[in-house]
């Protein structure tokens, strides 16, 4: 099957698009495991390692699922079960799952804000989470409201360390990075790794991760996650009131003209078929513009990899996604 990406090539060659990407980006499309399109804007190498900001969240969620898979963690247990300090302050009710579905109820702050408790690199993850227990209020009933941020994920990361018996970086390397061949990927040397935003990796690393998810938990012949755990990413969510979302309402070029995009387990559920309630596309865009996604209907793993600004490139990225869809659909129909 051949696909015509001329329209996408022309779009990526536009000076205003290149400028929005600050001159460098990788747009890489695999269909059923085969590369069908790759453009390295500004000659950006696929092996260049950058900070991917909130694109981290999807990968971090996989660490939690790996621990749930071997029953080290029960995602539906309250955080107070694993971290009694939260019970001590009357805040132990949120579940681990709610923490990774941005429904914990804790007052949130965006990871780029220097005043965020969870960004304190002078302390360990354990110490930071103890500060969260003492100082961060529950402002919503757990499970009642979608409130985007990083506090809940930082708590879940500490749960993973306690339940998994290793540091977050060790858990990530052993359970996800190594079996997925993410050779350049790391959360760094900080004793307080940013669970939802501090991953550094290359486009190749992230594509290998996406291919594991698309292939139902298999990286090559190695089982990383069970099919059941992978389905957690694609499980439809009950729409909740939105306190804060970085994504706009009425997203442009949406195939079903959705009013809002809702969050699942560490990923945005970009496209949900309103007739079947099947989640067709999930993603994890980051503040610096990296936008990885899987289109399950078309069998696509796609990495839009850059270090720019999401606000500056989001409209362009939604256009890129739409042009990819059109190229695939026209090729399939031809």
C-alpha positions as CSV (number, residue, x, y, z in Angstrom):
1,X,0.0,0.0,0.0
2,X,1.3,3.4,-1.0
3,X,0.3,6.6,0.7
4,X,0.5,10.1,-0.7
5,X,2.0,12.5,1.9
6,X,2.6,15.4,-0.5
7,X,0.1,17.6,1.4
8,X,1.9,16.9,4.7
9,X,5.3,17.5,3.1
10,X,4.1,20.9,1.9
11,X,2.7,21.8,5.3
12,X,5.9,20.9,7.1
13,X,7.9,23.0,4.6
14,X,6.0,26.2,5.4
15,X,8.3,28.8,7.0
16,X,5.7,29.6,9.7
17,X,5.4,25.9,10.7
18,X,9.2,25.5,10.8
19,X,9.4,28.7,12.9
20,X,6.7,27.4,15.3
21,X,8.8,24.2,15.8
22,X,11.8,26.5,16.4
23,X,13.5,25.0,13.3
24,X,13.6,21.4,14.5
25,X,11.2,18.5,14.7
26,X,10.8,14.8,13.8
27,X,7.5,13.6,12.4
28,X,7.5,9.8,12.2
29,X,4.6,7.5,11.3
30,X,4.6,3.8,11.6
31,X,1.7,1.7,10.4
32,X,1.4,-1.9,11.7
33,X,5.1,-1.6,12.7
34,X,6.5,-0.3,9.3
35,X,7.7,3.2,8.8
36,X,5.5,4.8,6.1
37,X,6.6,8.4,6.7
38,X,9.5,10.2,8.3
39,X,10.5,13.9,8.0
40,X,13.3,15.4,10.0
41,X,12.6,19.1,10.0
42,X,15.8,21.1,10.2
43,X,17.8,17.8,10.2
44,X,16.8,16.9,13.7
45,X,18.2,13.4,14.4
46,X,15.8,10.7,15.6
47,X,18.5,9.8,18.3
48,X,18.6,13.4,19.8
49,X,17.6,13.2,23.4
50,X,15.4,16.0,24.7
51,X,13.1,16.7,27.7
52,X,9.6,15.7,26.6
53,X,7.7,17.3,29.6
54,X,4.2,15.8,29.9
55,X,4.8,13.2,27.2
56,X,6.4,11.6,30.2
57,X,3.0,10.7,31.7
58,X,2.2,7.9,29.3
59,X,5.6,6.2,30.0
60,X,5.3,6.7,33.7
61,X,1.8,5.2,33.6
62,X,3.3,2.1,32.1
63,X,5.6,1.7,35.1
64,X,2.5,1.7,37.3
65,X,0.8,-0.9,35.1
66,X,3.8,-3.1,35.2
67,X,3.7,-3.1,39.0
68,X,0.0,-3.8,38.9
69,X,0.5,-6.6,36.5
70,X,2.7,-8.5,39.0
71,X,0.4,-7.5,41.9
72,X,2.9,-5.3,43.6
73,X,0.3,-2.5,43.4
74,X,-3.4,-2.5,43.5
75,X,-4.4,0.5,41.5
76,X,-7.7,0.7,43.3
77,X,-6.3,0.8,46.8
78,X,-6.3,4.1,48.6
79,X,-2.9,5.9,48.7
80,X,-3.1,5.9,52.5
81,X,-2.7,2.1,52.4
82,X,0.8,2.5,50.8
83,X,1.6,5.9,52.4
84,X,0.1,6.1,55.9
85,X,1.3,9.7,56.2
86,X,-1.7,10.7,54.1
87,X,-4.1,9.0,56.5
88,X,-2.4,10.9,59.3
89,X,-3.5,14.2,57.6
90,X,-6.9,12.9,56.7
91,X,-6.0,12.8,52.9
92,X,-5.6,9.0,52.3
93,X,-8.8,8.4,50.4
94,X,-7.7,8.9,46.7
95,X,-6.8,5.7,44.9
96,X,-3.6,5.2,43.0
97,X,-5.6,5.0,39.8
98,X,-7.3,8.3,40.5
99,X,-3.8,9.9,41.0
100,X,-2.9,8.8,37.4
101,X,-6.2,9.8,36.0
102,X,-5.9,13.4,37.3
103,X,-8.9,12.8,39.6
104,X,-7.1,12.6,42.9
105,X,-8.8,15.7,44.3
106,X,-5.6,17.4,45.4
107,X,-5.0,21.0,44.6
108,X,-2.8,20.8,41.5
109,X,-0.1,23.0,40.0
110,X,1.5,22.8,36.6
111,X,4.9,21.3,36.5
112,X,6.5,24.4,34.9
113,X,5.6,26.5,38.0
114,X,8.7,26.8,40.1
115,X,6.6,27.1,43.3
116,X,5.2,23.6,42.8
117,X,6.1,21.4,45.8
118,X,6.8,18.4,43.6
119,X,9.5,20.3,41.7
120,X,11.7,20.6,44.8
121,X,15.0,19.1,43.8
122,X,16.6,19.6,47.2
123,X,14.6,16.8,48.7
124,X,13.9,13.1,47.9
125,X,10.7,11.9,46.3
126,X,9.8,10.5,49.7
127,X,10.3,13.9,51.4
128,X,8.5,15.8,48.8
129,X,5.5,13.5,49.0
130,X,5.4,13.9,52.8
131,X,5.3,17.6,52.2
132,X,2.4,17.1,49.8
133,X,0.6,15.1,52.5
134,X,1.1,17.9,55.0
135,X,0.6,21.0,52.9
136,X,-1.5,20.3,49.8
137,X,-5.3,20.3,50.4
138,X,-7.9,18.1,48.9
139,X,-10.1,20.6,47.0
140,X,-12.3,18.0,45.2
141,X,-13.9,14.7,46.2
142,X,-11.6,12.1,44.8
143,X,-12.9,10.8,41.5
144,X,-15.3,13.7,41.0
145,X,-13.3,16.1,38.9
146,X,-10.7,16.2,36.2
147,X,-7.9,18.6,37.3
148,X,-4.7,18.4,35.2
149,X,-1.4,18.7,37.0
150,X,1.4,16.7,38.5
151,X,0.8,16.3,42.2
152,X,-1.2,13.1,42.0
153,X,1.3,11.5,39.8
154,X,4.2,12.4,42.1
155,X,2.3,10.6,44.9
156,X,1.7,7.6,42.7
157,X,5.4,7.6,41.9
158,X,6.3,7.3,45.6
159,X,3.7,4.5,45.9
160,X,5.6,2.7,43.1
161,X,8.9,3.1,45.0
162,X,7.5,1.7,48.2
163,X,5.6,-1.2,46.6
164,X,8.3,-1.9,44.1
165,X,11.2,-1.8,46.5
166,X,13.4,0.3,44.2
167,X,14.0,3.9,43.1
168,X,11.7,5.3,40.4
169,X,14.6,5.4,37.9
170,X,15.5,1.8,38.6
171,X,11.8,0.7,38.2
172,X,11.6,2.6,34.9
173,X,14.8,1.2,33.5
174,X,14.1,-2.4,34.5
175,X,10.4,-2.6,33.7
176,X,10.0,-0.3,30.6
177,X,13.2,1.3,29.2
178,X,15.3,-1.8,28.9
179,X,12.7,-4.2,27.5
180,X,11.4,-1.5,25.1
181,X,14.9,-0.7,23.9
182,X,14.7,3.0,25.1
183,X,18.5,3.3,25.2
184,X,18.6,7.1,25.7
185,X,15.7,7.4,28.1
186,X,16.1,8.5,31.7
187,X,14.4,10.4,34.5
188,X,17.8,11.7,35.4
189,X,19.8,11.6,38.6
190,X,17.5,13.8,40.8
191,X,16.5,12.2,44.0
192,X,13.0,13.7,43.3
193,X,12.3,12.7,39.7
194,X,9.4,14.5,38.0
195,X,7.1,11.5,37.6
196,X,4.8,13.3,35.2
197,X,7.3,15.5,33.3
198,X,11.0,14.8,33.6
199,X,11.6,12.0,31.1
200,X,14.4,12.7,28.6
201,X,14.5,10.5,25.5
202,X,14.9,10.4,21.8
203,X,12.2,10.0,19.1
204,X,13.5,6.5,18.6
205,X,13.0,5.7,22.2
206,X,9.5,7.0,22.3
207,X,8.6,5.2,19.0
208,X,9.8,1.9,20.5
209,X,7.6,2.5,23.5
210,X,4.6,3.3,21.3
211,X,5.2,0.2,19.3
212,X,5.1,-1.9,22.5
213,X,1.7,-0.4,23.4
214,X,0.3,-0.8,19.8
215,X,1.5,-4.4,19.8
216,X,-0.5,-5.2,22.9
217,X,2.4,-5.1,25.3
218,X,5.0,-6.9,23.2
219,X,8.4,-5.3,22.5
220,X,9.6,-7.6,19.7
221,X,9.1,-11.0,21.3
222,X,9.4,-9.8,24.9
223,X,6.2,-9.4,27.0
224,X,6.4,-6.0,28.8
225,X,2.7,-5.5,29.7
226,X,-0.2,-7.9,29.5
227,X,-3.0,-7.2,27.0
228,X,-5.2,-6.5,30.0
229,X,-2.8,-3.8,31.2
230,X,-2.5,-2.2,27.8
231,X,-6.3,-2.0,27.6
232,X,-6.2,0.2,30.6
233,X,-5.0,3.0,28.3
234,X,-8.0,2.5,26.0
235,X,-10.7,2.1,28.6
236,X,-13.4,4.7,28.0
237,X,-13.8,7.2,30.9
238,X,-16.9,8.7,32.3
239,X,-16.8,12.4,31.4
240,X,-16.2,14.4,34.6
241,X,-16.4,18.2,35.3
242,X,-13.1,19.8,34.2
243,X,-11.4,22.1,36.7
244,X,-8.4,22.7,34.4
245,X,-7.2,21.2,31.1
246,X,-4.4,22.5,28.9
247,X,-6.3,21.3,25.8
248,X,-8.9,23.6,24.3
249,X,-12.7,22.8,24.2
250,X,-14.1,22.0,20.8
251,X,-10.7,20.8,19.5
252,X,-10.3,21.7,15.8
253,X,-10.3,19.0,13.1
254,X,-11.7,16.5,15.5
255,X,-13.3,13.6,13.5
256,X,-16.4,13.5,15.7
257,X,-16.5,17.2,16.6
258,X,-16.1,16.5,20.3
259,X,-16.8,19.3,22.8
260,X,-13.9,18.2,25.1
261,X,-11.1,15.7,25.3
262,X,-11.0,13.7,28.5
263,X,-8.1,12.0,30.3
264,X,-7.6,8.3,30.8
265,X,-4.8,6.5,32.6
266,X,-1.8,8.7,31.9
267,X,-3.0,9.6,28.4
268,X,-5.5,11.8,26.7
269,X,-8.3,10.0,25.0
270,X,-8.2,12.2,21.9
271,X,-10.8,10.4,19.8
272,X,-13.7,8.4,21.2
273,X,-16.3,7.1,18.8
274,X,-19.6,8.5,20.1
275,X,-21.6,5.7,18.5
276,X,-19.6,2.8,19.9
277,X,-17.8,4.5,22.9
278,X,-14.6,2.9,21.6
279,X,-11.4,4.9,22.2
280,X,-9.8,5.2,18.8
281,X,-6.8,7.5,19.6
282,X,-4.8,8.2,22.7
283,X,-1.9,10.7,23.2
284,X,0.4,12.4,25.7
285,X,1.4,15.8,24.4
286,X,4.0,17.8,26.4
287,X,4.5,21.4,27.2
288,X,7.5,21.7,24.9
289,X,5.5,20.4,21.9
290,X,6.3,16.6,21.7
291,X,3.1,14.9,20.7
292,X,3.1,11.0,20.7
293,X,-0.1,9.2,19.8
294,X,-1.5,5.9,18.8
295,X,-4.4,5.7,16.2
296,X,-5.9,2.3,16.8
297,X,-8.3,2.4,13.9
298,X,-5.5,3.0,11.4
299,X,-2.8,0.9,13.2
300,X,-0.6,4.0,13.6
301,X,2.2,4.8,16.0
302,X,3.1,8.5,15.5
303,X,5.7,10.7,17.2
304,X,5.8,14.4,16.6
305,X,9.0,15.2,18.4
306,X,10.2,18.7,19.1
307,X,11.4,21.1,21.8
308,X,9.3,24.2,21.3
309,X,6.1,25.3,23.0
310,X,2.9,23.4,22.9
311,X,0.8,26.6,22.8
312,X,2.8,27.6,19.7
313,X,2.6,24.3,17.9
314,X,-0.6,22.6,19.0
315,X,-2.7,24.0,16.1
316,X,0.0,22.8,13.6
317,X,0.1,19.4,15.3
318,X,-3.6,18.9,15.0
319,X,-3.3,19.8,11.3
320,X,-0.5,17.3,11.0
321,X,-2.6,14.6,12.6
322,X,-5.5,15.4,10.3
323,X,-3.3,15.3,7.2
324,X,-1.9,11.9,8.3
325,X,-5.4,10.6,8.7
326,X,-6.4,11.8,5.3
327,X,-3.3,10.3,3.7
328,X,-4.0,6.9,5.3
329,X,-7.7,6.9,4.5
330,X,-7.2,8.0,0.9
331,X,-4.5,5.4,0.4
332,X,-6.7,2.7,1.9
333,X,-9.5,3.6,-0.4
334,X,-7.4,3.9,-3.5
